[in-house]
Amino acid sequence: MKKILILSTALASLGFAANADITVMSWGGAYGEAQTEAFVKPFIAATGKATIMVDSENPAPAIKAMVEAGNVTVDVASVEYADGIRLCDEGVLEPIDVASLPAAPDGTAAIDDFLPGAVTECAVSTDIWANVYGYDTTKFAEGAAPATAADFFDLEKFPGKRGLRKGAKAVLEFALIGDGVPVDEVYATLSTPEGVDRAFAKLDSIKSEVVWWEAGSQAPQLLADGEVVMTTAYNGRLFAAAMNEGKPFQIVWDGQVYENEMFVVPKGAPNLADALEFVAFATSTEGLRASAQQISYGPARKSSMAEEIIYKDGTTVMAPHLPTAPENLTNALLSSADFWVDHDAELNERFQAWLAQ
């Protein structure tokens, strides 16, 4: 059996990926580790095909640059939902036929087994994840800890530095929720100039206390190092830090912004047939279930949730830790791919200008 290689993008750029049958680009950290354990290692065991995982702070811009340069070295990439739609529209991705994806164990066709919207023309969901915020329980007295999206923006009641992702997406929505906009009105509000102004005004209220993060692994590290008292983060990163490293982190689900993460195949992937085989393998019932056993992101297949999912420690029931748990959806927002396909460029330009002020 060929051994697995796990490389950084820096090594891959030097040509180390050239000897692999399949190169998968993902987000690194706890997420990359989970995908390696759930998808990559089992795929190698099943097929004998050498497969490597390379890390990126955001795979979408990286693969777009490769396609535009005519030098594609990645076969499969993990991208956010809106990026999967946009890159497909721009001709950057190979189409993926839903009929090529494996049926559920009971024979249910993939198209009927996946949750609505989880399969698009060029992308297949790997999991459902969320932007949440979390805090260190040792920093707050019992009964006096933050519990709502509004609390994140309350510097008087909860003084201290905040961690925020350095970008418009999910941050603007969270700001509006924190300012009292009902979740079912967030995108209607953000579609107006007044709504955008309102979101930035809310961010203005904490701007002096914000520490910005870009890579998903940075958020829990900021919290662990005491550089912030609370931070937005990908829920799986906070869960992994608590479970695997014993960090005293608590997730606040109020105001979570959740969405599908997607596997895509860049146009001109050097190993197209193998790439499509990997995607089908990883997004099977068993593959998505295995992923949820590694990190607290929900499977996008109904059949993957047919039985109770237990964490890799063998004891922790995962359902309460998933973004899709009913109790975690009380005040939650499904990220709108359509909105971000239409407004990503303009709002990120506004965001960067605001940062520079």
BASEDO-289767 format. One record per residue (C-alpha): x, y, z. Coordinates in Angstrom, 1 decimal, decimal comma, m for minus. Example, Ala and Ser with C-alpha at 12.3 -4.5 7.8 and 13.67 -1.06 7.14 Angstrom:
BEGIN
{node {12,3 m4,5 7,8}}
{node {13,7 m1,1 7,1}}
***
This chain:
BEGIN
{node {0,0 0,0 0,0}}
{node {1,3 3,5 m0,8}}
{node {1,8 5,7 2,2}}
{node {m0,1 8,9 2,8}}
{node {1,7 12,2 2,6}}
{node {0,5 15,3 4,4}}
{node {2,2 18,4 3,0}}
{node {1,9 22,2 3,5}}
{node {1,1 24,3 0,4}}
{node {4,7 25,6 0,7}}
{node {6,0 22,1 0,0}}
{node {3,5 21,5 m2,7}}
{node {4,6 24,6 m4,5}}
{node {8,1 23,1 m4,7}}
{node {6,7 20,2 m6,7}}
{node {6,3 17,6 m4,0}}
{node {2,7 17,0 m5,1}}
{node {3,8 15,9 m8,5}}
{node {4,3 12,3 m7,6}}
{node {0,9 11,8 m6,0}}
{node {m2,1 10,3 m7,9}}
{node {m4,4 12,8 m6,2}}
{node {m3,8 16,1 m4,4}}
{node {m6,5 17,4 m2,1}}
{node {m6,4 21,0 m0,9}}
{node {m8,2 21,8 2,3}}
{node {m8,1 24,3 5,3}}
{node {m5,5 22,6 7,5}}
{node {m5,6 22,4 11,3}}
{node {m8,3 20,2 13,0}}
{node {m10,4 20,3 9,8}}
{node {m7,6 19,0 7,6}}
{node {m6,8 16,3 10,1}}
{node {m10,4 15,2 10,3}}
{node {m10,6 15,0 6,5}}
{node {m7,4 13,1 6,4}}
{node {m8,7 10,5 8,9}}
{node {m12,2 10,3 7,4}}
{node {m11,5 10,5 3,7}}
{node {m7,8 10,3 2,7}}
{node {m6,6 7,4 4,7}}
{node {m9,6 5,2 4,0}}
{node {m9,4 6,1 0,3}}
{node {m5,8 5,0 0,1}}
{node {m6,6 1,8 2,0}}
{node {m9,5 1,0 m0,4}}
{node {m7,8 1,9 m3,7}}
{node {m4,0 1,9 m3,0}}
{node {m3,8 5,3 m4,8}}
{node {m1,3 7,7 m3,3}}
{node {m3,2 10,8 m2,1}}
{node {m1,8 13,9 m0,4}}
{node {m3,5 16,7 1,6}}
{node {m2,2 20,2 1,2}}
{node {m3,2 23,2 3,3}}
{node {m4,5 26,6 2,4}}
{node {m5,9 29,5 4,3}}
{node {m8,6 29,6 1,6}}
{node {m8,5 27,1 m1,2}}
{node {m10,9 29,0 m3,5}}
{node {m8,6 31,8 m4,6}}
{node {m5,7 29,4 m4,9}}
{node {m7,4 27,0 m7,4}}
{node {m8,8 29,9 m9,4}}
{node {m5,3 31,3 m9,8}}
{node {m4,1 27,9 m10,9}}
{node {m6,8 27,5 m13,5}}
{node {m6,3 31,0 m14,9}}
{node {m2,6 30,5 m15,1}}
{node {m3,0 27,1 m16,8}}
{node {m1,0 25,4 m14,2}}
{node {m3,3 23,2 m12,1}}
{node {m1,6 21,1 m9,5}}
{node {m4,6 20,3 m7,3}}
{node {m7,2 17,6 m8,1}}
{node {m9,8 18,2 m5,4}}
{node {m10,4 21,3 m3,2}}
{node {m12,6 22,0 m0,2}}
{node {m14,4 25,4 m0,7}}
{node {m17,2 27,4 0,9}}
{node {m20,6 27,0 m0,7}}
{node {m20,8 30,4 m2,3}}
{node {m17,3 30,0 m3,8}}
{node {m18,4 26,7 m5,3}}
{node {m21,3 28,3 m7,0}}
{node {m19,3 31,3 m8,2}}
{node {m16,3 29,4 m9,4}}
{node {m18,7 27,0 m11,3}}
{node {m20,4 30,0 m13,0}}
{node {m16,9 31,3 m13,9}}
{node {m16,0 28,1 m15,6}}
{node {m13,2 27,3 m13,1}}
{node {m14,6 23,9 m12,0}}
{node {m15,4 20,5 m13,6}}
{node {m19,0 19,4 m13,5}}
{node {m19,9 16,6 m11,1}}
{node {m22,7 14,3 m12,1}}
{node {m24,9 13,6 m9,1}}
{node {m25,7 10,2 m10,7}}
{node {m22,1 9,2 m10,3}}
{node {m22,3 9,5 m6,5}}
{node {m23,0 6,4 m4,5}}
{node {m26,5 5,6 m3,4}}
{node {m27,4 5,2 0,3}}
{node {m27,0 1,7 1,8}}
{node {m30,8 1,1 1,3}}
{node {m30,5 1,9 m2,4}}
{node {m31,8 5,5 m2,2}}
{node {m30,3 7,5 m5,0}}
{node {m27,7 10,1 m3,9}}
{node {m29,9 13,0 m5,2}}
{node {m32,6 12,0 m2,8}}
{node {m30,3 11,1 0,1}}
{node {m28,4 14,4 0,2}}
{node {m30,1 17,3 2,0}}
{node {m31,6 20,0 m0,2}}
{node {m28,9 22,2 m1,9}}
{node {m26,1 19,9 m0,8}}
{node {m25,2 18,9 m4,4}}
{node {m24,8 21,5 m7,1}}
{node {m23,6 21,4 m10,7}}
{node {m19,9 21,4 m9,7}}
{node {m19,8 20,7 m6,0}}
{node {m20,8 18,1 m3,4}}
{node {m21,2 18,8 0,3}}
{node {m18,6 17,4 2,7}}
{node {m20,3 18,7 5,9}}
{node {m22,4 21,4 7,4}}
{node {m20,4 23,8 9,5}}
{node {m21,0 27,0 11,3}}
{node {m19,4 30,4 12,2}}
{node {m20,0 30,7 15,9}}
{node {m18,3 32,4 18,8}}
{node {m16,7 31,0 21,9}}
{node {m15,1 32,0 25,1}}
{node {m12,8 30,6 27,8}}
{node {m15,0 29,6 30,8}}
{node {m12,2 30,4 33,3}}
{node {m12,4 34,0 32,3}}
{node {m16,0 34,6 33,5}}
{node {m17,8 34,1 36,8}}
{node {m20,5 31,5 37,0}}
{node {m23,7 32,9 35,7}}
{node {m22,0 35,9 34,2}}
{node {m20,8 34,5 30,9}}
{node {m21,9 35,7 27,4}}
{node {m24,8 33,8 25,9}}
{node {m26,1 35,8 22,9}}
{node {m24,9 37,4 19,8}}
{node {m25,6 40,8 21,3}}
{node {m23,2 39,9 24,2}}
{node {m20,3 39,6 21,8}}
{node {m20,7 43,3 21,0}}
{node {m21,2 44,5 24,6}}
{node {m17,9 45,8 25,7}}
{node {m19,3 47,4 28,9}}
{node {m20,8 44,2 30,2}}
{node {m18,1 41,9 28,8}}
{node {m14,9 44,0 28,5}}
{node {m11,9 42,6 26,6}}
{node {m10,5 41,9 23,1}}
{node {m12,6 40,1 20,5}}
{node {m11,4 37,8 17,7}}
{node {m13,1 38,2 14,3}}
{node {m12,5 36,7 10,9}}
{node {m10,9 39,2 8,6}}
{node {m13,5 39,3 5,9}}
{node {m17,1 40,5 5,2}}
{node {m18,8 37,1 4,9}}
{node {m20,5 35,9 8,1}}
{node {m19,1 38,9 9,9}}
{node {m21,6 41,4 8,5}}
{node {m24,5 39,0 9,1}}
{node {m23,3 38,4 12,7}}
{node {m23,1 42,1 13,3}}
{node {m26,7 42,6 12,2}}
{node {m27,9 39,7 14,4}}
{node {m25,9 41,2 17,3}}
{node {m27,7 44,5 16,6}}
{node {m31,1 42,9 16,9}}
{node {m32,0 42,1 13,3}}
{node {m34,1 38,9 13,2}}
{node {m32,3 36,1 11,3}}
{node {m35,0 35,9 8,7}}
{node {m34,5 39,6 7,9}}
{node {m30,7 39,6 7,8}}
{node {m30,2 39,3 4,0}}
{node {m33,0 41,7 3,2}}
{node {m31,4 44,2 5,5}}
{node {m27,9 43,6 4,1}}
{node {m29,2 44,1 0,6}}
{node {m29,8 47,8 1,3}}
{node {m27,2 50,6 1,7}}
{node {m28,8 51,4 5,0}}
{node {m28,4 47,8 6,1}}
{node {m24,7 47,6 5,1}}
{node {m24,2 50,9 7,0}}
{node {m25,9 49,4 10,0}}
{node {m23,6 46,3 10,0}}
{node {m20,5 48,4 9,8}}
{node {m21,7 50,7 12,5}}
{node {m22,1 47,7 14,8}}
{node {m18,6 46,6 13,9}}
{node {m17,4 50,2 14,7}}
{node {m18,6 49,7 18,2}}
{node {m15,9 47,1 18,9}}
{node {m13,3 47,8 16,2}}
{node {m10,8 49,2 18,7}}
{node {m10,9 45,9 20,6}}
{node {m10,8 43,5 17,6}}
{node {m7,9 41,0 16,9}}
{node {m8,4 39,8 13,3}}
{node {m7,8 36,2 12,3}}
{node {m7,6 34,7 8,8}}
{node {m6,8 30,9 9,1}}
{node {m9,3 28,8 11,0}}
{node {m6,6 27,5 13,4}}
{node {m5,8 31,0 14,6}}
{node {m9,1 31,6 16,4}}
{node {m8,8 28,9 19,1}}
{node {m5,2 29,8 19,5}}
{node {m6,0 33,4 20,2}}
{node {m8,4 32,2 22,9}}
{node {m5,9 29,7 24,3}}
{node {m3,2 32,4 24,5}}
{node {m5,5 34,8 26,3}}
{node {m5,2 37,4 23,5}}
{node {m9,0 37,7 23,3}}
{node {m11,8 37,0 25,8}}
{node {m14,0 35,7 23,1}}
{node {m13,7 35,0 19,4}}
{node {m15,8 34,0 16,4}}
{node {m14,5 30,7 15,0}}
{node {m15,5 27,6 13,0}}
{node {m17,5 25,5 15,5}}
{node {m15,4 22,4 14,8}}
{node {m12,2 24,2 15,7}}
{node {m13,5 25,1 19,2}}
{node {m14,9 21,6 19,7}}
{node {m11,6 20,0 18,7}}
{node {m9,6 22,3 21,1}}
{node {m12,0 21,4 23,9}}
{node {m12,1 17,7 23,3}}
{node {m8,6 16,9 22,1}}
{node {m6,6 19,5 24,0}}
{node {m8,8 19,9 27,1}}
{node {m9,3 23,6 26,5}}
{node {m12,0 25,2 28,7}}
{node {m13,9 26,6 25,7}}
{node {m17,6 27,1 25,5}}
{node {m19,5 27,6 22,2}}
{node {m22,3 30,1 22,0}}
{node {m24,7 29,0 19,3}}
{node {m26,9 32,0 19,3}}
{node {m26,5 33,9 16,0}}
{node {m24,6 31,0 14,3}}
{node {m24,2 31,3 10,5}}
{node {m24,1 27,8 9,0}}
{node {m23,5 26,4 5,6}}
{node {m22,3 23,5 3,5}}
{node {m18,6 23,0 2,8}}
{node {m18,1 21,6 m0,7}}
{node {m15,6 19,4 m2,5}}
{node {m14,9 20,6 m6,1}}
{node {m12,6 19,6 m8,9}}
{node {m10,7 22,4 m10,6}}
{node {m10,9 22,6 m14,4}}
{node {m7,9 20,9 m15,8}}
{node {m7,2 18,8 m12,7}}
{node {m4,2 16,6 m13,6}}
{node {m6,0 13,4 m12,4}}
{node {m9,6 14,0 m13,3}}
{node {m11,0 10,5 m13,1}}
{node {m9,2 9,8 m9,8}}
{node {m10,4 13,1 m8,5}}
{node {m14,0 12,3 m9,2}}
{node {m13,5 8,8 m7,7}}
{node {m12,2 10,4 m4,5}}
{node {m15,1 12,9 m4,3}}
{node {m17,6 10,0 m4,7}}
{node {m15,8 7,9 m2,0}}
{node {m15,5 10,8 0,5}}
{node {m19,2 11,9 0,1}}
{node {m20,6 8,5 0,4}}
{node {m22,8 7,6 3,4}}
{node {m19,9 6,0 5,2}}
{node {m17,5 8,8 4,3}}
{node {m19,7 11,6 5,6}}
{node {m20,5 9,6 8,7}}
{node {m16,8 9,0 9,3}}
{node {m16,2 12,8 9,0}}
{node {m18,8 13,6 11,7}}
{node {m16,9 11,1 14,0}}
{node {m13,8 13,2 13,6}}
{node {m15,1 16,8 14,0}}
{node {m18,3 18,4 15,0}}
{node {m19,7 19,2 11,5}}
{node {m23,0 17,7 10,4}}
{node {m23,3 15,2 7,5}}
{node {m25,2 16,4 4,5}}
{node {m26,7 12,9 3,8}}
{node {m29,8 11,6 5,6}}
{node {m28,4 8,1 5,6}}
{node {m25,3 9,2 7,4}}
{node {m27,4 10,3 10,3}}
{node {m29,6 7,1 10,4}}
{node {m27,6 5,9 13,4}}
{node {m26,2 7,7 16,5}}
{node {m22,8 9,2 15,7}}
{node {m20,1 8,8 18,3}}
{node {m16,9 10,9 18,4}}
{node {m13,6 9,2 17,9}}
{node {m13,1 9,1 21,7}}
{node {m15,7 6,3 21,6}}
{node {m18,1 7,9 24,2}}
{node {m19,1 11,4 23,1}}
{node {m22,5 11,6 21,3}}
{node {m22,0 14,1 18,5}}
{node {m25,6 15,3 17,9}}
{node {m25,6 18,1 20,5}}
{node {m22,3 19,4 19,1}}
{node {m23,5 19,7 15,5}}
{node {m24,7 23,0 14,0}}
{node {m27,8 21,2 12,8}}
{node {m28,9 20,1 16,3}}
{node {m32,4 21,5 16,9}}
{node {m31,4 23,3 20,1}}
{node {m28,5 24,9 18,2}}
{node {m30,8 26,3 15,5}}
{node {m33,0 28,4 17,7}}
{node {m31,5 31,7 16,4}}
{node {m29,4 30,5 13,5}}
{node {m28,9 31,8 9,9}}
{node {m28,3 29,7 6,8}}
{node {m25,7 31,5 4,8}}
{node {m27,0 32,7 1,5}}
{node {m24,9 31,5 m1,4}}
{node {m26,9 33,6 m3,8}}
{node {m26,3 36,8 m1,8}}
{node {m22,6 36,3 m1,6}}
{node {m22,2 35,3 m5,3}}
{node {m23,8 38,7 m6,1}}
{node {m22,2 40,9 m3,4}}
{node {m18,9 39,3 m2,4}}
{node {m16,7 41,6 m4,3}}
{node {m18,4 44,9 m3,4}}
{node {m18,8 44,1 0,3}}
{node {m15,2 42,8 0,7}}
{node {m14,0 46,0 m1,0}}
{node {m16,0 48,0 1,5}}
{node {m14,7 45,9 4,3}}
{node {m11,1 46,4 3,4}}
{node {m11,7 50,2 3,1}}
{node {m13,3 50,1 6,5}}
{node {m10,4 48,3 8,0}}
{node {m8,0 50,9 6,7}}
{node {m9,9 53,8 8,2}}
***
